[in-house]
Amino acid sequence: MIDSAPEKKLQEFEERIARGEKIEPGDWMPDEYRRQLIRMISQHAHSEVVGMLPEGAWIPHAPNLRRKMVLMAKVQDEAGHGQYLYHAAETLGISREEMLDALLAGRAKYSSIFNYPTLAWADVAWIGWLVDGAAIKNQTMLAQCSYGPYSRAMVRICAEETFHYKQGKEMIVKYMTTGSDAQKAMVQDGLNRWWWPMLMMFGPHDSDSPNSPVLMRWGIKTRSNDDLRQEFINEEIPEVLALGLTIPDPDLLFDETSKTWQIGPINWDEFWQVVRGNGPMNAERLAARQKAHDDGRWVREAVAAYAEKVASSKYASGK
Amino acid sequence: MNILTLQPYLLALADDQMILSHRNSEWIGHAPILEEDIALANMAQDELGHATLFYNLYCALTGDDPDALVFLREADAFRHVQMVEYPCGDWAFTMLRQYLFDAAEMTLLARLTESAYTPLAETAVKMRNEELYHYRHTSAWLKRLGLGTEESHRRTQTALDTLWPLAQQLFVPLPGEEELVQAGVIPSSAQWKAAWLDVVRPFLTTCSLTIPADDTPPATNRAAHSEHLAPLLADLQKVARLEPNAEW
């Protein structure tokens, strides 16, 4: 009886997922489901927060009033996404402080794409179009995931990411159709640097993705990395080429039989190097987070001390 | 009264908001807590919006282009006060600068809603609600910083010692003020300053901060800038100046 109880619970849990029900915070769930969700949601939250850095670096340089306003609003959205996601992870019994500690200690990951530098203004546009575009593919899938709070956060986030995608694409289209030679060159240079890292965002091939089977089994992921990557490539490549841009892949071809675009091999050594912390900007990104955390310590202490004083004075005055 | 007299005044208002917005936006991604990344981004956007409204009023009189004014103008032609061009400093400096500015803007906008120049009055009405939110936010912070810990108090008092004289530059009369005041277009700077002092003095005292004795503004006009403006504009105008004739 005692032995069979967890198995029965697991069976009921899996039946709920099979029926398409959402699992909610107070519900029974396997420890591994909780662990995987905390890992994924916190990693996702950290990606939003670290992701503020490469684009935020260009807010001071945005070239006109409208672009400056849009970029501030966009990076603000990323902070908001980080906030929803930390809250979603908190429903699984971990605190924001614990998650931030894990990030700063290098125990938690964030999307490797943010370990690449933003070297020119057009990089901001490519992040909007291709990086946010790739994120939308993944997040649209996650909006269907079996854990209620994560799924609902994704619905809100996807709506906002769609604006991010549009503003990036609008910029590229404008520079490529009515821009100067220098603007066009800046756009092409950005594409050369962001193309491959962006494709790596979908994660390793299904055969090399250690967490995928359990995530698929429990409805956290409902589609494979390769499947999402291929769908994205098929949608975006024609649009990029239509603008007269060159995709930095000598093996790229359109397969007439399957009506799909085929890309050359992805450099997975580079991917794993960046994941392991050896990308071009890993140290800088974590150092920036650490500095904000350290510089903010006295501020957080002041807030806590003030709250304590207010609470004790209310207590003393009987209010 | 010739309405063109209003030009320097509108440019001063626009530049103050623009440069402060730029400085606040530098915090995005680096604030002490995530909620403040969001708040600073919000205030910076509001200020950029206010700057744009004031530039539009100015450009309606001069025929200039707002983007060119901001992104291609030389440093000596900017007319903001030095307070807003100072680097962000620590959280105490940023919040106190914002508080002093919000109190000034709030008291000014209350009067500008009754301006005899309708476009200015209408613009002031649009901005006023947002400014009230800023004021609430920064005054909530100053209580925490002034009354929180010894360190937060020390940092905030240090910020006040620097910012108090700088803030006085807001109230240095601009050319043509007398004529504009008589026509009911703007309040006098003396009247504005008195209203500001009525707000900030008692509040800062409740935050356990001491108002410095020195209230000499850093300059007697708005053409004089500090050493901080040139690097600020190098950042602000960096991309636009790559291709000054291109559309961005």
Interface residues (C-beta under 8 A of the other chain):
Chain A: V49 M52 L53 G56 W58 I59 P60 H61 A62 P63 N64 L65 R67 K68 M69 M72 A73 V75 Q76 A79 G80 G82 Q83 Y86 W121 K174 T178 G179 S180 A182 Q183 A288 K291 A292 D295 G296 R297 W298 V299 R300 E301 A302 V303 A304 A305 Y306 K309
Chain B: H22 S25 E26 I28 G29 H30 A31 P32 I33 L34 E35 D37 I38 A41 N42 A44 Q45 L48 G49 A51 T52 Y55 P66 D67 V70 F71 D90 W91 K143 R144 L145 L147 G148 T149 E151 S152 R155 D235 L236 K238 V239 A240 L242 E243 N245 A246 E247 W248
